[in-house]
Amino acid sequence: MTHPTGTVTSSSITDLRTAPVAAPHESTVTRTLVALDIDGTLLGPDGIVPAVTVGAVREVRRSGHHVVLASGRSLVGVLPVAGQLGIDQGWAVASNGAVVARVDTTLPSGYRIETMHSFDVGPVVRLARAALPAVQVGVEEVGWGYRVNRVFERGLVNGEQRRVADTELWNVPSARVILRGDGVLTLLEPLRELGVTATPAGPDWVDVTPRSLSKATALERIRERVGVDPASTLAVGDGVNDLEMITWAARGVAMGHAPAAVIDAADEVTGPIEEHGVVAVLSTLR
């Protein structure tokens, strides 16, 4: 999220090393850090996590493994999924790694932001609007929603939306920018030249986050914090934004419906979302 010079600023709200961690369960099982994508991995278009998946996640957590939700969604979109899964204490990665939060239902908000990387979004928005005047822009406000130039249709983004003028889109640094519209994938390389991370999330959608961030960079910090061996890491995902996470994990798993690039990068492939492929993977940890 960049300055006109191409440099990226990052702000850390709270260092992970200072965050309290719940006492581990007594177990003879080698604890694994299990990173799970959300859309297309845990839930389909209906937005509901199937009961069989809820049961599998709860069993894995009961066995003492660390389940971390890792999503391109904003934090306000991740938290309800954590609730469906019964995760009342744990870690969450949002905004493709720009935000790390500690889920804690004892807190009034239900979470605490541990790390948030932000950047000056002005150059990104100006570039996109100049190249594609009709592009739809959403600038994330962590924990609330988005400032937008046009309201996104229902179900496309999580949280609230506030329509503003272009100058208000970039007047405050942000963790993530959404660009949506025909031809938006042509902006990938020009955006990267600004020094940001630009990730396609569909034929008409690009997520923009600070330089050198991904789900993997956030997960590595969490792994160090909870003390899991690098060899005891598992990641399951189905999208291009899961590539780094899948290659980071000692055991990277692609969903059966994932694009070829994701399948090629994975150590193994499980069933598609319709067959609850993630459940088969989680069952191997019991």
C-alpha positions in Angstrom: 0.0 0.0 0.0 3.2 3.7 -1.8 4.8 7.0 -2.1 5.3 8.6 -5.4 8.9 7.6 -5.0 7.9 4.0 -5.0 8.9 3.4 -1.3 6.4 1.6 0.9 5.8 2.5 4.5 4.7 -0.2 7.1 3.3 0.5 10.5 3.3 -2.2 13.1 0.5 -1.6 15.7 1.6 -4.4 18.1 4.6 -6.7 17.8 3.7 -10.4 17.7 6.4 -11.2 20.2 4.5 -9.3 22.9 1.1 -11.0 22.4 0.0 -13.5 25.0 -0.6 -17.0 23.8 -3.1 -19.5 25.4 -1.5 -22.4 27.2 -1.1 -25.4 24.8 -3.2 -28.5 25.2 -1.5 -31.5 26.7 -0.9 -33.8 23.7 1.6 -36.3 22.5 0.9 -35.2 18.9 3.5 -33.0 17.1 1.7 -29.7 16.8 1.2 -28.4 13.3 0.5 -24.9 12.1 -2.5 -25.4 9.8 -3.1 -22.5 7.4 -6.5 -22.5 5.7 -7.7 -20.2 3.0 -11.4 -19.3 3.3 -13.2 -18.8 0.0 -13.1 -21.9 -2.2 -11.4 -23.9 0.5 -13.6 -23.7 3.7 -16.7 -22.3 2.1 -18.4 -22.0 -1.3 -20.6 -19.4 -2.8 -23.3 -19.7 -0.1 -21.0 -18.3 2.5 -21.6 -21.2 4.9 -18.9 -23.5 6.2 -20.4 -27.1 5.9 -21.0 -28.9 9.2 -18.5 -31.6 8.2 -15.8 -29.0 7.7 -16.6 -27.4 11.1 -16.3 -30.7 12.7 -12.9 -31.4 11.1 -11.5 -28.1 12.1 -12.7 -28.5 15.7 -11.2 -32.0 15.9 -7.8 -30.7 14.7 -7.9 -27.8 17.2 -8.9 -30.2 20.0 -5.8 -32.3 19.1 -3.6 -29.3 19.9 -2.8 -28.1 16.4 -2.8 -24.3 15.5 -5.5 -23.5 12.9 -4.9 -20.1 11.3 -7.4 -18.6 8.8 -5.4 -17.0 6.0 -7.4 -15.0 3.6 -7.4 -12.2 1.0 -10.6 -11.0 2.8 -10.6 -8.0 5.1 -10.6 -8.7 8.8 -14.3 -8.1 9.1 -14.9 -10.8 6.5 -12.6 -13.3 8.3 -14.0 -13.0 11.8 -17.5 -14.4 11.0 -15.9 -17.5 9.5 -13.8 -17.9 12.6 -17.1 -17.8 14.5 -18.7 -20.4 12.3 -15.7 -22.7 13.0 -15.9 -22.1 16.7 -12.5 -20.4 16.9 -12.7 -18.3 20.0 -9.0 -18.0 20.5 -6.4 -18.0 17.7 -4.6 -16.3 14.9 -6.0 -14.8 11.7 -4.3 -13.5 8.6 -6.3 -11.0 6.5 -5.9 -8.7 3.5 -3.4 -11.1 1.9 -0.9 -10.8 4.8 -1.1 -7.1 5.4 -3.1 -7.7 8.6 -2.5 -10.2 11.4 -5.0 -10.4 14.2 -5.5 -12.4 17.4 -9.1 -13.7 17.6 -10.2 -13.4 21.2 -14.0 -13.5 21.9 -13.4 -12.3 25.5 -12.5 -8.8 24.0 -15.3 -6.4 23.2 -14.4 -6.3 19.5 -13.7 -10.1 19.4 -10.1 -9.5 18.2 -6.9 -7.6 18.6 -4.8 -6.4 15.7 -1.3 -7.6 16.2 0.4 -6.3 13.0 -0.9 -4.0 10.2 1.2 -2.9 7.3 -0.1 0.2 5.5 1.0 2.4 2.6 0.2 5.6 0.8 -2.4 4.5 -1.8 -2.5 7.7 -3.8 -0.1 6.6 -6.5 -2.0 3.3 -6.9 -5.4 5.0 -7.2 -4.2 7.7 -9.6 -2.5 5.2 -11.9 -5.6 3.0 -12.0 -8.0 5.9 -12.6 -5.8 7.4 -15.3 -5.5 4.1 -17.2 -9.0 2.9 -16.6 -11.4 5.8 -15.8 -14.3 3.4 -15.1 -12.3 1.2 -12.6 -14.0 0.6 -9.3 -11.8 1.3 -6.3 -12.1 0.2 -2.7 -9.7 1.3 0.0 -9.8 -0.9 3.1 -10.5 0.6 6.5 -9.4 -2.3 8.8 -12.1 -3.5 11.1 -14.8 -1.4 9.4 -15.1 -1.7 5.6 -14.1 0.4 2.6 -13.9 3.9 1.2 -15.1 3.5 -2.4 -15.5 5.6 -5.5 -18.6 3.5 -6.4 -20.5 1.1 -4.1 -19.6 -2.6 -4.7 -22.5 -4.9 -5.3 -23.8 -6.9 -2.4 -21.6 -9.8 -1.4 -18.5 -8.6 -3.2 -16.8 -7.0 -0.2 -17.2 -7.4 3.6 -18.1 -4.7 6.0 -19.5 -1.2 5.4 -18.9 1.0 2.4 -18.6 4.8 2.2 -18.6 6.5 -1.2 -16.1 9.4 -1.3 -14.3 11.6 -3.9 -11.0 10.4 -5.3 -9.0 12.7 -3.1 -10.6 11.1 0.0 -9.7 7.6 -1.3 -6.0 8.3 -0.6 -6.0 10.8 2.2 -5.2 8.1 4.8 -2.8 5.1 4.4 -4.4 1.7 4.0 -3.5 -2.0 4.2 -5.2 -2.9 1.0 -6.8 -1.5 -2.2 -9.2 -3.3 -4.4 -9.3 -2.5 -8.1 -12.2 -4.0 -10.1 -13.2 -3.6 -13.8 -12.7 -4.8 -17.3 -9.0 -4.7 -18.3 -7.8 -4.3 -14.7 -5.3 -7.2 -15.1 -3.3 -5.0 -17.5 -2.4 -2.9 -14.5 -0.5 -5.6 -12.7 3.0 -4.8 -14.0 2.6 -1.0 -13.9 1.4 -1.3 -10.3 4.3 -3.5 -9.4 6.6 -0.9 -10.8 5.3 1.4 -8.1 6.8 -1.0 -5.5 3.6 -2.6 -4.3 2.3 -6.2 -4.3 -0.4 -6.6 -7.0 -2.3 -9.9 -6.9 -5.0 -11.0 -9.4 -8.2 -12.3 -7.7 -10.2 -13.0 -10.8 -10.5 -11.8 -14.4 -11.6 -8.3 -13.3 -10.1 -7.9 -9.8 -6.7 -7.0 -8.4 -5.7 -6.7 -4.8 -3.0 -4.2 -3.9 -1.0 -4.5 -0.7 2.4 -3.3 0.5 5.7 -4.4 -1.0 6.8 -8.0 -0.4 3.8 -9.1 1.6 1.8 -12.3 1.3 -0.1 -14.8 3.4 3.3 -16.6 3.7 5.1 -13.6 5.3 2.4 -13.3 7.9 2.3 -17.0 8.6 6.0 -17.2 9.1 5.8 -14.6 11.8 3.0 -16.5 13.5 4.9 -19.8 13.1 7.9 -18.3 15.0 5.6 -16.8 17.6 3.8 -20.1 18.5 7.1 -22.1 18.2 6.1 -24.6 15.5 8.9 -26.3 13.6 9.0 -25.3 9.9 8.6 -29.0 9.1 5.3 -29.0 10.9 3.5 -26.5 8.7 0.5 -27.3 6.4 -1.4 -24.9 4.1 -4.5 -25.5 2.0 -5.7 -23.1 -0.7 -7.2 -22.7 -4.1 -6.2 -19.3 -5.4 -3.3 -17.4 -7.0 -3.0 -15.5 -3.7 -2.3 -18.9 -2.0 0.8 -19.6 -4.1 3.3 -18.2 -1.6 1.5 -19.9 1.3 1.5 -23.3 -0.4 5.2 -23.1 -1.3 6.0 -21.8 2.2 4.4 -24.8 4.0 6.3 -28.0 4.4 3.1 -29.6 3.2 1.3 -27.4 0.6 -2.0 -28.7 -0.6 -4.1 -27.4 -3.5 -7.8 -27.8 -3.7 -8.9 -29.9 -6.7 -10.6 -27.0 -8.5 -7.5 -24.7 -8.2 -5.9 -23.3 -11.3 -3.0 -25.1 -12.9 -0.4 -22.8 -11.4 -1.5 -23.5 -7.9 -1.8 -27.2 -8.5 1.7 -27.3 -10.0 3.1 -25.5 -6.9 1.5 -27.8 -4.4 3.0 -31.0 -2.8 -0.4 -32.7 -3.2 -3.9 -32.1 -4.4 -7.1 -32.9 -2.6 -10.7 -32.9 -3.7 -12.6 -29.8 -4.8 -14.8 -27.7 -2.6 -17.9 -29.6 -3.6 -16.3 -32.8 -2.2 -15.1 -31.1 1.0 -11.5 -31.6 0.0 -10.1 -29.8 3.0 -11.8 -32.3 5.3 -9.7 -35.2 3.8 -6.5 -33.2 4.5 -7.5 -32.3 8.1 -8.4 -35.9 8.8 -4.7 -36.9 8.3 -3.8 -34.8 11.4 -6.0 -36.6 13.9 
